[in-house]
Amino acid sequence: MALVVQKYGGSSVADASCIKRVAQRIVATKKAGNDVVVIVSAMGDTTDELLDLAEQVSPLPPGRELDMLLTSGERISMALLAMAIANLGHEARSFTGSQAGVITDSTHGKARIIDVTPGRLREALDQGHIAIVAGFQGVSQDTKDITTLGRGGSDTTAVALAAALEADVCEIYTDVDGIFTADPRIVRAARQIPKISYDEMMEMAACGAKILHLRCVEYARRFNLPIHVRSSFSTKEGTWVVSDPYTEGTEMEQPIISGVAHDRSEAKITVVGVPDKVGEAAAIFKTLADAEINIDMIVQNVSAAATGRTDISFTLPTADSQTALTALKKIQGEIAYESVLFDDQIGKVSLIGAGMRSHPGVTATFFAALADAGVNIEMISTSEIRISVIVGQDGVDAAVAAAHRAFDLDADQVAAVVYGGTGR
């Protein structure tokens, strides 16, 4: 008997008929002799609708109360799914994140899991029940308040519970048939990837691929937990995320490039005229760190000999832009920089592949493809298995398609099917 943890995204439980279909899949897994724990997201666009409602009531809702509001979406899903399973003759017990033992820090809106104590889930499994858990939420260890894990946090809930329960696999069900070499909404000829490494998947998630949440993949890698990404709308095999998909004895050959990811949710800030002396950059980025802002790409220009000043550009989530601009304005007198420029009409396009470590010429091919497509590069960042560029937002689609073609990732025929929703 295996222990299987399954996570269903919002598009998979979007309405009553979807919930009934998911219930049938869960019951089939149970009938196959497995213990089953299920994590669910809110139905369809419920979370966005709740955010819109909160904004109508208050432009700056208190974080504690906003978390209380947003967690109601997952509670609705878990209860309805338990009812649908009961209608099929099996007993399911639903649990909120706190009841399931998901313990977090006290940061509302983007809490981090610090412990999982799934005693009640084990008890339900021992009694032969299917356990259903509301994703995206937990309880603060210090304040005992309800917290949320940030958008996409249901993925993290699923992997964290799977690790704590020592599950055999964590299945992530979504509205596409697995992980593809590019977003099939942009590149219709994208190929499905049968297996991918944790490192490659982490880079893809960090670069905008919405199929898996970054923290979920980090958690899985830490506990060496296999993730199986599948569609809840079909029975196709999907994609496995594992430690080393290219080990000897498999039929897979490590590709140069595993995929092309893109992200339209970033903005660029340029701090103009920063005095080129020791400690100024540190002061700028400490200020941003104190404001809890995650910085992605950073570029510093060569200092102008005549002025002794330089420009520092960086990218960050667009949602954090106003906070960053406010923080920088407070230290203008201290740093004595000249001005700040802001641009939210950008996008990030990234090549990811462990194979690029041993293949020269990847960068040249990538840049030539973008040039041929008429796409200008504004910033560049690299890691051992990734090359990322910032381009104008209107050039993102062309850049993704051009890079995909340049590395022969296009399938011979259109195979990607998007069944609905936004890919989560």
C-alpha positions in Angstrom: 0.0 0.0 0.0 1.4 3.4 -1.0 0.7 6.8 0.5 -0.2 9.2 -2.3 -0.6 13.0 -1.8 -2.6 14.7 -4.5 -3.0 18.5 -5.0 -5.7 19.9 -7.2 -5.5 23.5 -8.4 -8.3 26.0 -8.8 -9.1 25.1 -12.4 -9.4 21.5 -11.4 -12.1 22.3 -8.9 -13.6 25.3 -10.7 -17.2 24.2 -10.5 -19.5 21.3 -9.3 -18.9 19.1 -12.3 -15.1 19.5 -11.9 -15.3 18.7 -8.2 -17.3 15.5 -9.0 -14.7 14.5 -11.6 -11.8 15.1 -9.1 -13.7 13.0 -6.5 -13.9 10.1 -8.9 -10.1 10.2 -9.6 -9.5 10.3 -5.8 -11.8 7.4 -5.1 -10.1 5.4 -8.0 -6.7 6.0 -6.3 -8.1 4.8 -3.0 -9.7 1.7 -4.6 -6.3 0.9 -6.1 -5.1 0.2 -2.6 -3.5 3.5 -1.7 -3.9 5.8 1.3 -4.8 9.2 -0.1 -4.3 12.8 1.2 -5.7 15.6 -1.0 -4.8 19.3 -0.9 -7.2 21.6 -2.7 -7.0 25.2 -3.9 -10.0 27.6 -4.0 -12.4 27.1 -6.8 -11.5 28.9 -10.1 -10.9 32.6 -9.6 -12.3 32.7 -6.0 -9.1 34.1 -4.5 -9.0 36.9 -7.0 -12.7 37.7 -6.4 -12.1 37.8 -2.6 -9.2 40.2 -3.1 -11.4 42.4 -5.3 -14.1 42.4 -2.6 -11.6 43.3 0.1 -10.3 46.2 -2.0 -13.8 47.5 -2.4 -14.2 47.5 1.4 -10.7 48.8 2.3 -7.8 50.0 0.2 -5.4 48.7 2.8 -7.0 45.8 4.6 -5.2 44.5 7.8 -3.1 41.5 6.9 -4.6 39.3 9.6 -8.2 39.9 8.4 -7.2 39.5 4.7 -5.8 36.1 5.5 -9.0 35.2 7.4 -10.9 36.2 4.3 -8.7 34.5 1.7 -8.6 31.1 3.5 -12.3 30.7 3.2 -11.9 29.8 -0.5 -10.0 26.6 0.2 -12.4 25.7 3.0 -15.3 25.8 0.6 -13.4 23.5 -1.9 -12.4 21.0 0.8 -15.9 20.7 2.2 -17.6 20.3 -1.2 -15.0 17.7 -2.3 -15.6 15.7 0.9 -19.3 15.7 0.1 -18.7 14.5 -3.5 -16.5 11.7 -2.2 -19.1 10.7 0.4 -21.6 10.5 -2.5 -19.4 7.9 -4.1 -19.5 5.7 -1.0 -16.2 6.6 0.6 -15.6 8.6 3.8 -13.5 11.7 3.6 -12.6 14.1 6.4 -11.7 17.7 5.6 -9.2 19.8 7.6 -8.1 23.4 7.5 -4.4 24.1 7.3 -4.1 24.6 11.1 -6.1 21.4 11.8 -3.7 19.5 9.5 -0.7 20.8 11.5 0.8 23.3 9.1 2.7 25.6 11.4 4.1 28.9 10.0 5.8 32.1 11.0 3.6 35.1 11.6 4.1 36.9 8.3 0.6 37.5 6.9 0.2 37.1 3.2 3.5 35.2 2.6 4.1 33.1 5.6 6.7 30.3 5.5 6.2 26.8 6.9 8.4 26.1 9.9 6.9 22.8 11.0 4.3 20.2 10.1 2.6 18.0 12.7 0.1 15.9 10.8 -1.2 13.9 13.7 -4.9 14.3 12.8 -4.2 13.3 9.2 -2.5 10.1 10.3 -5.4 9.3 12.5 -7.8 9.8 9.6 -5.7 7.6 7.4 -5.5 4.9 10.1 -9.3 4.8 10.2 -9.4 4.3 6.4 -10.6 7.8 5.5 -9.5 10.0 2.7 -8.0 13.2 4.2 -8.7 16.5 2.5 -6.7 19.6 3.4 -7.2 23.2 2.5 -4.1 24.4 0.8 -2.3 27.8 0.9 -2.8 28.2 4.7 -1.5 27.4 8.1 -1.4 28.8 11.7 1.3 31.0 13.2 3.4 29.4 15.8 3.7 32.6 17.8 0.3 34.4 17.5 -1.9 31.4 16.7 -3.5 33.5 13.9 -4.4 32.0 10.6 -1.8 32.7 7.9 -1.6 32.3 4.1 1.5 31.1 2.2 1.3 33.5 -0.8 -0.1 32.8 -4.2 0.6 29.2 -5.3 1.0 28.2 -1.7 -1.2 25.1 -2.1 1.7 23.5 -4.0 4.0 24.1 -1.0 1.3 22.8 1.4 1.1 19.5 -0.7 4.8 18.9 -0.7 5.3 19.8 2.9 2.5 17.4 4.0 3.9 14.7 1.7 7.3 15.1 3.2 6.0 15.0 6.8 3.8 11.9 6.1 6.7 10.3 4.2 4.5 9.8 1.2 5.6 7.8 -1.8 4.8 10.6 -4.3 3.2 14.0 -4.5 0.9 14.4 -7.5 0.2 18.0 -8.6 -2.9 18.1 -10.8 -3.4 21.1 -13.1 -5.0 22.0 -16.4 -2.2 21.0 -18.7 -0.7 17.5 -19.3 2.6 18.1 -17.5 5.6 20.4 -17.8 6.3 21.7 -21.3 9.3 23.3 -22.9 7.5 26.6 -23.0 4.1 27.9 -22.0 1.7 26.2 -24.5 -0.5 29.3 -24.4 2.3 31.1 -26.3 4.1 28.2 -28.1 1.6 25.8 -29.4 4.3 23.5 -30.6 5.8 23.2 -27.1 7.0 19.6 -26.2 6.0 17.8 -23.0 9.0 17.0 -20.8 8.8 13.4 -19.4 11.3 14.0 -16.6 13.1 17.0 -15.3 15.5 17.6 -12.4 14.7 19.6 -9.3 17.4 22.2 -10.2 16.0 22.8 -13.7 12.5 23.0 -12.3 13.5 25.4 -9.6 15.1 27.7 -12.3 11.9 27.4 -14.5 9.7 28.3 -11.5 11.9 31.2 -10.5 11.8 32.5 -14.0 8.0 32.6 -14.3 6.9 29.1 -15.3 3.6 28.9 -13.3 3.1 25.1 -13.4 4.8 24.7 -10.0 5.5 27.0 -7.2 9.2 27.7 -6.4 9.0 26.9 -2.7 7.3 23.6 -3.5 10.2 22.5 -5.6 12.7 23.6 -3.0 10.9 21.6 -0.4 10.7 18.5 -2.6 14.4 18.7 -3.4 15.3 19.0 0.3 13.4 15.8 1.1 14.1 14.0 -2.3 10.4 13.7 -2.8 9.2 12.9 -6.3 6.7 15.3 -7.8 4.3 14.0 -10.5 2.7 16.8 -12.5 -0.4 15.7 -14.3 -3.7 17.0 -15.7 -6.9 16.4 -13.8 -8.7 16.6 -17.2 -6.9 13.6 -18.8 -5.2 10.3 -17.9 -1.9 11.1 -19.6 1.4 10.2 -17.8 2.5 13.8 -17.2 5.9 14.9 -16.0 8.1 13.6 -13.1 10.3 16.0 -11.2 13.1 14.0 -9.6 16.7 14.4 -8.4 18.4 13.1 -11.5 16.3 12.2 -14.6 19.4 11.5 -16.7 21.0 8.7 -14.7 22.6 5.8 -16.5 20.1 3.1 -17.4 17.3 5.4 -18.5 16.4 6.1 -22.1 16.7 9.8 -21.6 19.6 11.9 -23.0 20.3 15.1 -21.2 19.1 18.0 -23.5 21.1 21.2 -23.9 18.0 23.2 -23.1 15.1 21.9 -21.1 12.8 24.8 -21.6 12.1 28.5 -22.1 10.3 30.4 -19.3 8.9 33.9 -19.2 7.7 36.3 -16.6 5.6 39.5 -17.1 5.2 40.2 -13.4 8.5 42.1 -12.9 9.4 45.8 -13.0 12.8 47.6 -13.3 14.0 50.4 -11.1 17.2 52.4 -11.9 18.8 54.5 -9.2 20.6 57.2 -11.2 23.7 59.0 -10.2 24.8 56.9 -7.2 28.2 58.1 -5.8 30.7 55.4 -6.8 32.2 54.7 -3.4 32.3 51.8 -0.9 29.1 51.0 0.9 26.6 52.9 -1.3 25.2 49.8 -3.1 25.1 48.0 0.3 23.0 50.7 1.8 20.5 50.7 -1.1 20.0 46.9 -1.0 19.9 46.8 2.8 17.1 49.3 2.7 15.2 47.1 0.2 15.9 44.0 2.3 14.5 45.7 5.4 11.4 46.4 3.4 11.2 42.6 2.6 11.6 43.1 -1.1 13.1 40.3 -3.2 15.5 41.5 -5.8 16.0 39.5 -9.0 18.5 40.9 -11.6 21.1 43.6 -10.8 23.2 45.6 -13.2 25.6 48.4 -12.3 27.1 50.6 -15.0 30.7 51.6 -15.2 31.3 54.8 -13.2 31.5 58.0 -15.2 35.0 59.4 -14.8 33.9 63.0 -15.0 31.2 62.7 -12.2 32.3 59.7 -10.1 28.8 58.5 -10.2 27.1 55.3 -11.5 23.7 53.9 -12.2 22.3 50.8 -10.5 19.4 48.9 -12.1 17.5 46.0 -10.7 14.3 44.1 -11.2 11.7 43.1 -8.6 8.1 41.9 -8.4 5.8 44.7 -9.8 3.6 44.3 -6.7 6.5 45.5 -4.6 7.3 48.5 -6.7 5.6 51.2 -4.7 7.1 49.9 -1.4 10.6 49.9 -3.0 10.2 53.4 -4.4 9.0 54.7 -1.0 11.9 53.1 0.7 14.5 54.5 -1.7 13.0 58.0 -1.4 13.6 57.9 2.3 17.4 57.4 1.8 17.9 59.8 -1.0 19.4 62.4 1.4 21.7 59.8 2.9 22.9 58.3 -0.4 22.8 61.5 -2.4 21.7 59.8 -5.6 20.2 62.0 -8.3 16.9 60.3 -9.3 15.0 57.1 -9.6 13.6 55.7 -12.9 10.7 53.1 -13.0 9.6 50.8 -15.8 6.9 48.2 -15.5 6.6 47.5 -19.2 9.3 44.7 -19.2 9.3 41.0 -19.3 11.9 38.3 -18.4 12.7 35.5 -20.8 14.9 32.6 -19.6 16.7 29.6 -21.1 17.0 26.7 -18.6 19.0 23.5 -19.1 21.6 21.5 -17.2 23.1 20.6 -20.5 24.3 24.1 -21.2 27.1 23.6 -18.7 28.9 21.4 -21.3 27.8 23.0 -24.5 29.5 26.2 -25.7 27.7 28.6 -27.9 24.3 28.6 -26.1 24.5 32.3 -25.3 25.4 33.2 -28.9 22.5 31.2 -30.3 20.1 32.7 -27.8 21.1 36.3 -28.5 21.2 35.7 -32.3 17.6 34.3 -32.1 16.4 37.4 -30.2 18.2 39.7 -32.7 16.6 38.0 -35.7 13.2 38.4 -34.0 13.9 42.1 -33.5 13.9 41.9 -29.7 16.2 44.3 -27.8 18.0 43.0 -24.6 18.0 45.4 -21.7 19.6 43.3 -18.9 21.3 39.9 -18.7 21.7 37.5 -15.8 23.1 34.0 -15.8 23.6 30.9 -13.5 25.2 27.6 -14.3 22.1 26.3 -15.9 20.2 29.5 -16.8 20.4 32.6 -19.0 17.9 35.3 -18.4 17.3 38.5 -20.3 15.0 41.5 -19.7 13.2 42.7 -22.8 10.3 45.1 -23.5 7.0 43.5 -22.5 5.7 43.7 -26.1 8.6 41.5 -27.2 8.1 38.7 -24.7 6.0 36.4 -26.9 8.3 36.8 -29.9 11.4 36.2 -27.8 10.0 33.0 -26.3 9.0 31.6 -29.7 12.3 32.6 -31.3 14.4 30.9 -28.5 12.2 27.8 -28.6 12.8 27.4 -32.4 16.5 28.2 -32.1 17.1 25.3 -29.8 14.9 22.9 -31.8 12.4 22.5 -29.0 9.3 22.7 -31.3 7.3 19.5 -31.5 6.6 18.0 -35.0 2.9 18.6 -34.3 0.8 20.6 -31.8 0.5 18.3 -28.7 -0.1 20.7 -25.9 -3.6 21.0 -24.7 -4.7 23.7 -22.3 -7.9 22.4 -20.7 -8.8 25.7 -18.9 -7.8 28.1 -16.2 -4.5 29.9 -16.0 -2.1 26.9 -15.6 -2.3 26.5 -11.9 
